[in-house]
Amino acid sequence: MPRITHFQTHDVRFPTSLTGDGTDAIVSTFQVCSAIREVATRLIGKETEELFADMGKTWDYLLADPQLRWIGPEKGVIHIATGAVNNALWDMYARSRKKPLWKLIVDFTPEEFVRSTTFRYISDVITKEEALELLKAKEAGKKEREEKVKELGYPAYVTSAGWLGYSDEKIARLTKEAIAGGFNHFKMKVGADQADDLRRGKLIRSIIDDPENLPKGIAPRDPESEALKGKNAGPTGSVLMIDANQVWDVNEAIDYVKGLAPIKPWFIEEPTAPDDIVGHATIRKALKNSGIGVATGEHAHNRMVFKQLLQLDAVDVAQIDSCRLAGVTEVLSVLLMAAKFGVLVCPHAGGVGLCEYVIHLSLIDYICVTGSMERNVLEYVDHLHEHFLNPCSINSQGRYNVPSNPDEGYSIEMHASSIAEYEWPNGTYWQKRKAEA
């Protein structure tokens, strides 16, 4: 029986702060990195098939070390490390079955799905029995939905055109390129200056609402269609979202966003501190008459935060993060809760490798859990995909292609050459910069 005998960790950092890309109202420079260690040691010597047989139980075991739990519990760096190990296990599981991760889970029975999920601390919102009933109700149409999404792709939205610091010329060029690529959902960063945000928003609106900018032969989408209803879509069916990255206090957020009502955003993302569930509920209630929703979740550090956001009607769109939550097992629990409350799940993908991760999660949500992708959109950032063996891709309609390589697992394996170049601090790129300093 195969056993886990060893593991490797890599701290890989890309010089995003040196390019000027990826700035928002909070972060003007940042490095992307990842590292794990202590959590993984709990798996040394374990039989892989025993772990795969009950991934919910395996997840509980990963979080059960009393010393590591003291550092959290279930939050902070220890939770992120747990997520890295859990994701690696799921990747191993999928590869062992010669399936992409989404296909592995889609092929589960409802009972296997429930057994792979954690319900600890959320059973007051959804029980295993309720989850099983929800999944069984969607079981009959799974095959048809799988074939449909393979044919059409999964809907995506683009962030790349709306970063703070871009010139108007660059914003206009990137927005037009996104329209030509088939996108009709666009997101821009806000929060540094209200007047400038309003001006930039009007610029983007003037481009995405102009039928002359649509690709040749493409008709405007119906703003009142089921997919666009309630999203403040313009005359071409294009949707604008705004993202503040936690920059405001609650009352400040309300006043600021109301001032951006003329650009008709669908939602404001991360308007305040990510742990302030009551604050998000207050903001959502105050913006209701403006027709602007609230989205958050990329910094929600565990399923309990999502539980409370849902319980207090604090969110219109739940934006799960595949690496901040403790891996696929915890993500599945959030998908189930959101489905019960009828809240959209639009995963966060604004980081290196996140697009590769989250297409799997959205496919699982559509095929197994909600049975609908019409209103959902998955973030896409055209950045650094060349470092992965199985990079995600977008079709001509602005939709993610479905991962199909039976050997790719969770699609997140990096090229050895990329690791050798960007591993911190001894990668060739960083050694060169050190020598030039």
Secondary structure by P-SEA (a helix, b strand, c coil): ccccccccccccccccccccccccccccbbbbbcccccccccccccccccccccaaaaaaaaaccaaaaaacccccaaaaaaaaaaaaaaaaaaaaacccaaaaaaaccaaaaaaacccccccccccaaaaaaaaaaaccaaaaaaaaaaaccccccccccccccccaaaaaaaaaaaaaacccbbbbbccccaaaaaaaaaaaaaaaacccccccccccccccccccccccccccbbbbbbbccccccaaaaaaaaaaacccccccccccccccaaaaaaaaaaaaccccbbbbbccccccaaaaaaaaaacccccccccccccccaaaaaaaaaaaaaabbbbbbbccccccccccaaaaaaaaaccccccccbbbbbbccccccccccccccccccccccccccccccccccaaaaacccccccaaaaaaaaac
